[in-house]
Amino acid sequence: MPITLENVGIAVRDIEEAIAFFTDLGLTVAGRDTISGPWADTAVGLDGNHAKIAVLQTPDGHGQLELFEYIHPDALETEPALPNEIGMHRVAFQVDDIDASLAIAARHGCLPLRGVATYEDVYKLTYLRGPSGILVMLAQDLRRG
């Protein structure tokens, strides 16, 4: 049975802030909506589920992020995940120019956790905290011209 990855969903404090960050990095808004109702309660497993959502598309057309900001029930604040904690905690992007991407991230107040590393002259990569504490990995393939 074939399977494809539809998207990665991320709950955020402020959907507009998150959209601005990811669109500045190069994603585009594929759609926006506000969802609620019995179907949403059933699908998500939360009574009274009401959220603003936005789907963002990568330029290559193969990846999507679904961002959601809860209106009801109230969003629960947690500590941002550390890179070594079990569970889903980061989204990774390959970029053409890591320095340009980091300059964009910095305009949103998002800086590398420690710096930019080079892995065997193959990749330059870094982790940074994006909006709502999301761990974002940026990687530049040094083998590409």
Secondary structure, DSSP 8 states (H G I E B T S, - for coil): -------EEEE-S-HHHHHHHHHHHT-EEEEEEEEESHHHHHHHT-TT-EEEEEEEE-TTSS-EEEEEEEEES---------TTSSS--EEEEE-S-HHHHHHHHHHTT--BSS--EEETTTEEEEEEE-GGG-EEEEEEETT--
